[in-house]
Amino acid sequence: MKSLKKMFAVLLALTLVLSMAACGGTGNDGGDGDGDGGAASGLSGKKISVMTPYLGSVTTNQMVEFLKSGLEAGGAEVTVVNTDNDFGALASRIEDVVAAGTDGIVLVSADPNQVANQLQEAFDADIPVFGCDSGFIEGMQVNATSDNYQMGELIVKYLFDDLMGGKGTVIALTHRPHPGVVKRCEAFDDIIKDYPDIKLITEQHVPAEQPINDAQDIVENLLLANPDKDSVTAIWAAWDEPAIGATQALKEAGRDEVIVTGVDGNEQAISLIKEGTNLKATVQQNFEGMAQIVVDQMTKLFDGEELEKGEMYAPATLITPENAE
């Protein structure tokens, strides 16, 4: 069966190339956003499966909507699959879409290592797999993301130097199963070694299901354990939702002296920065840019172009009270 599928994929690709040549289209536009000619020729009629376990996350939802809009604008038929934080279900659904003959898979905000066996089935069936703010494994085409280690460096150094003055205590709210978040955590781990006057009180894992509520509960308990006004200098959150939850807990406890930072740049976090709350900074990722990278690269692939496989980065921006909009 696999050999027949591969033969069919080769014939389909050959037919596409010949039809493009007959129409005089070379795909030079490449879906770069300057026109819709490349997107129409590459994506038109393709069935694309956009898959994530984290659609309940604000930022993941944004990326999925950007992807859906961009792919559909190119003529693709898009199916969104959400497995509500269940990686076992995600693995099963990948098997389903592969068996159904999807033309392409986009994995959003999910570690491909956790579904590597199922993705291998896609690779074996010559189904291209892209990532959007996910990790990258051999066999995938492109993962569009931010340079998460660099973002971690940016926010940690701003917190430690500009906001804390190189001393004090810090609580870390993390979620290391996420491939992007873990890179930010690695930056935190590396940098804090260079600050002997900054003490890590504790690192707390925040589940992905209800990160705002869970972070609020975690911080409330930590404040009870550290009741003195200056016992906690800062809370470093590896993404914005726990930073928002921490900010809510601090407000209710009247602990306005504690500094909070996040990463992602979602609208609620930026509003809290502008309002002068405990949340003082975040790093705004370019989620629309990530989605556009995936759309552009998928278009090029279906236009017959060879891609340079690996990670592709969309730029990120440090957001503080001075530039929050």
N, C-alpha and C positions, 0 to 999 in steps of 0.2 A: 504493500500500500504506500509506504513512504516513497519508494522509487517512482511510483506513478504520480504521487503528489508533486515530487520534485520536477518530473518531466512536464507536468501540467504547468507548474510555476515558470519553467524555462520558456515553454511555448507562449504563455501569457505575456511574459516580459518581451519576447521577440515580437509578438503581435503589437504590443504597445510601441516599441521602437519603430516598427515599420509604419504604423499608423501616424506616428508623429512626423516621420520623414515625409510621408505622402502629403501631410498637411503643411509641410514646410516649417514645422515647429521644432525648435531645438531645445526648448526649456531653458534658454539662457537667462530668462527673468529670475528663475530659481525661487520664486515665491518670496522675494525679499521685501514685499510690502509696497513696491513701487508700481505694481500693476497686478491684475488678477489673471493674466494670461498663463503664467507658469503654474499658479495654484490650480486653475481650472483643468489644465492638461494633466497635472500629476494626481490630484486628489479626486477628480470627478468620478463618482460612482463607487469609490472605495468604501468598504465597511470597516470602520475603525472602532476599537474597543478601548475606552478610557476607563482605567480601573484603579481603585483606591480603597484602602480600609478606613480612611479618615475624612469622609465627606462632611462630617459634623464640624470639623475645624474651619474657622473663618477663612484662613489663608488657603487651605486646600480647596475649599469650595470656590474661591476666587479663581484659582488656577484652572480648575475643571471647567468653569464657565468661559474663561478666556480660550481654553483649548477647543471647547465645543463650538464656540462662535467662529474661531479662526478656521477650523477644519470644515465646518459646514459652509463657510463662505467660499471655500475652494471646491465645493461640490461633494464632499464626503458625507456618508451616512454615519452618524456618531451614536454609539450606545454607551451610556455611563453606567458603570458597575460599582456599587458601594457595598462593602461587607461589614460596616459598623464595627470596626476595630477587631475583626476576626480574621487573622491571617490564614487559618485553616480553611475558612470559607473562600478567601481570596485565591488560595491555591486551587481549590475545586472549580471556581469560576474561570480561572485561566485555562484549565483543562477543557471546560465547556466551550469557551470561545475558540480555542484551537480546533476542537473537534468540529465546530460549526463552520470553520473555514474563514475566520476573520482575516481581513487583509493587513491589519496592523494593530499593535497593542501599545498603549501609552500607560505606563505605570506612574502614578502620581503619589508623592510623599510616602513611599514605601521602600523598605530595604529589599532589593532584589535577591539578596542572599537567602532570605527567608522563604522564597518561592523559586529557588534556583532549579529544582527538578522539573517544575511545571514550565518554567521559561525555556528549559532545554527542549521540551516538546515543541514549543513554538519555533525555536531555532531549527530543529530538525525538519519542521514543516515549511521552512523558508518564510516564516512570518516575521517581519521586522518588529523589533521591540525597542521602544524609546522610553526614557525616563524624564519626568518633570519634577524637579526637586526630590529626586530619589538618588540611590547609589548607582554605580555602574559595575556590571560584571561582563566578563568575556562573552561575546555573542550578541550583546546589545549593540545598537547603532550609536545613539547619543543620549547622554543625560544632561538636560539643561537645568542649571541650578545657580546658586551663588557660591562664591568661594567661602564656605562656611568657617574654615579655620581663620581666614583673614577677617571675617566679620566678628568672630570670637575675639581675636586680638584687638580689633578696633574698639569694641564696647568694653572689654575688660580693662584695657589701658586707660580709656577715658574715665571709667569708674574709679580705678585705683589712683590715678594721677590727679585728674581734674576735680573729681567729686569727693574723694576720700583723702586726698593729700598724702597718700602713701602710708597711711596707718589706720588702724581700727579693726573691726570684726565684720565678717561677711557670712551670709547664708546663701547657699547655692541651690536653686530649684532646677532640676534637670529631668531629662527623659532620654537616656542613652540608647535605647533600641532604635531611635530614629537616626538614619545615617547622617543627616545634616546637623542635627542637634549634637550628636556625639563629637563631631569635629569642633564645634564651638566649645564643648566641654573639655576637649583635649587642649585647646588654646588656653582656657582658664587654668587647667592643671599645670601647664608649662609656665605660664606667666606668674602665678602666685608664688612659685618657688623663688622668684627674684624680689619678693616683697616680704622681708622678715618681720616687718612691723604690722602686717595684715594677717589676722588669724581667721581661718575657716572654722566657724562654729559647727556647721553640719552641712552635708549635702542630702537633699531630700528628693526622691523620685516622685514625679507628678504623673499620674496616669493620663492617657490621652483622651479618655472618654469625656470627662468633665473637668478640664484643666483649671478653669477659673474657680469653680466651686471647691475643687480638691485643694488647690493652692491656698485659697482663703482659709480652709480648715487647718491645713498644715501650719500656716503662719500664725493663726490664732493660738494654736497649741505651743508653738515655739516662743511666742511673746509671753505666754504664761510661765514658761520655763526660764525666760530672760526678762524679768519684770522691770529692772532698773532702766531709767531713761536712756542712758548711754551704753547699755549692754549690747545692743545691735547697731552697728553703723550703717550697714547696707545689705540689700538682698539682690543677688545677681540671678536673674531668671534667663534660662536658655532660649526662651521664646516668649512672645508677648502675653499669651493668655495667663500663664502663672504670674507674670508681672502684674497683670490687672487684678487677679485674685489677691495677691499680696498687698497691693495698694488699697483694696477694699478693707482687708483685715486691719491694716495700719490706721486707716481713717476711723474705723469703729473703735479701735483701742486708743485713739488720741495720740498715737506715736508719730507725730509729724516730723521728728528728727531723723527718721530712718530713710535712707536713699534707696530707690528701686530703679533697676534698669531691665530692659527686655531686648528682644530681637524679633524682627519681622516688619514692623512699621504698619500694623493694622490700624484702622481708623479710630477705634476706641482707645488704643494706646496713645496715639498722637493727640487725641482730644484731651486725655488726662495730662499729658505733658504741657499742653497749652494752658490748661486750667490751673497749673501751679501745684499739682498734687505731689505725693511722694515719688511718683514715677517721673524721672528726670531725663531719661534718654532711651532711645531704641536705635536699631539699625534697620532701615527700611529696605526690604528686598524688592526687586523688580519682578513681581510675579507675572505681570503681563508680558514682560520681556522674555521670561523663561518659556511661557507658552508659545510666544511667537517664534522663538528659536526652534521649538519642536515642530511647529507647523511648517516653517521654512525648510527645515532639514528633511522632514517627511515628504514634502512636495518635491524636493530635489531628488530624493531617492526614487520616488515613483516616476519622475521625469527621466530616470535612467542614469543619473549622475552618481558617481562613487563618493561616499561620505568619508570624512576623516573621523574615525570612531573615537569615542571617549567623552570626557566632561567638557561642556561648554558653559561659560559663566556669563550671567547677566550682572551688571554693576549694582552695588548696594551703596546706601547713603546714611551717614550718621545723622540722626534727628535729635536735636536738643531744643530747649525753650527758645533759643535764638532763631532757629530756622524751621520750627514746626508750623505747618500750614494746614 
